[in-house]
Amino acid sequence: MAEGQKKSVWMYVGIGCASLLLLVIATCVGVGIYAKKKMEQAGGPQAFASQMITMGGGFIALPALPEAERAEAKKVLDELQAKAKNYTKDDLRDLGKAMERLSAAQKANADRKPTAEEAREFIADCKKISDRH
């Protein structure tokens, strides 16, 4: 009788592990489908990447700017996102470099915020990329 109980316990453990594995697989497939839909809505992987970089950069740069400059900077970032479908790999590379500089500036400061000048440089780089299209 003790043997039968051991088998039934292992059977439940196996069922539990298999259920967990199926749940993980279903979650991964769901996330993949969601990401693919979002990329298609954005205009492809490059446009999706540029929108994500722009959102992240705006989240870091806008609070560093004086209140009077934020509205204009937000317009530049919105324009950059609107034109994302037209970007080339070179545009994405330039946008990525601008984001890297902004992130490095953020990490270099003790308060973990870029200076207003560093934020202005990021916005200026975004404007150059946006003006190409």
N, C-alpha and C positions, 0 to 999 in steps of 0.2 A: 504494500500500500504506500509506503514511503517513496518507492520508485515512481509510482503514478503521479504523486504530487509534484515531484521534481520535474517531470516532463511537462506537466500543465503550467508550472511556473515559467519554465523556459519558453513554452509556447506563447504565453502572454507577453513575455519580454520581447520575443521575436515579432509578435503582432504590433506591439508598441513601437519598436524600432522601425518597422516597415511603414507604419502610419506616419511617423515623424519624417522619414525619408520622403514619402509622397508629399507631405506638406511642404517640405523644403523645395522640392522640385516644382510644385505648383506655384509657390511664391516666386521662384526665380523666373519661371515662364511668364507670370503676370507682370513682374517688373520689366522684363524684356519687351513685352508687348506694349506696355505703357511708355517706355523710353522710345521705342520705335515710332509710336504715334506722335509723341511730342516732337521728335526729330522731323517727321514728315510735316507736321504743322508749322514748324519753324522754317522749313525749306531745305532740309537735309542736315547731315551731321555737321557740316562746317557752319551753317547758320545757327544751329543749336549751340555749338561750342562758343560762337561769338556772343550769343545772347547770354550764356551763362557767365562768360568772362566779364561782360559789360555789367551784369547785375552785381557780381561780386565786387568789381571795381567801384561801382557806384556806392555800394554799401560801405566801402572803406573810405572813398574819397570825399563824398558829399558832406559828411559830418565835420571834416577837417577844414572845409571852406567857410569863409564868413557868410552869414545869412544872406547878404545882398548878392552874392555870387552863385548861390545854390540853384536858383531857378534857371539861370542861363546854362549852368553845367548839366542840370537835369534834362534840358532840351537837347543838348549835345548827345547825351547818353541815349535818350529816347530815339533820336534820329539815327544813331548808330545801330540800335536794335531794329529799327524799321527797315534799314537797308541790308540787313544781315544775309538775305538770300543771295545777294549779288557778290559777296566777298570771295576773293580768291585765297589760295593757300598763303600767298605773300601777305595779304591783309591780316589773315589769322595769325601768322607768325609775328607780325608787327604788333598786333593787339596783345598777343601773349607776352611779348617782351615788355610792353608798357605795363601789363599787370604784374610781371615779375619785378620790375623796378618799384612799383607801388608797394608790393608785398615786402620787398627788402627794406624799403623806407619805413614801413609800419613796424617791422621787427627790430629795426635799429634804434627806434626811439623807446625811451623808458616807459612812456605811458601807452605804448602799443598803438599809437595813432600816427599817421603821416602828418607832416607839416602842411600848412596851406599851400606853400610853394610846390611841394611834391604832388599834392592833389591837383594843382593847376597844370603841372606838367603832364599828368595822366590824362586830364580832360583835353589838353592841347593835342596830345597824341591821338586820342579818340576822334577829335575833330578832323585831323589830317586824314585819317582813314575814312571817315564818313564823307569828307569832301571829294575823295577820289571817285565816288559813285554818284 
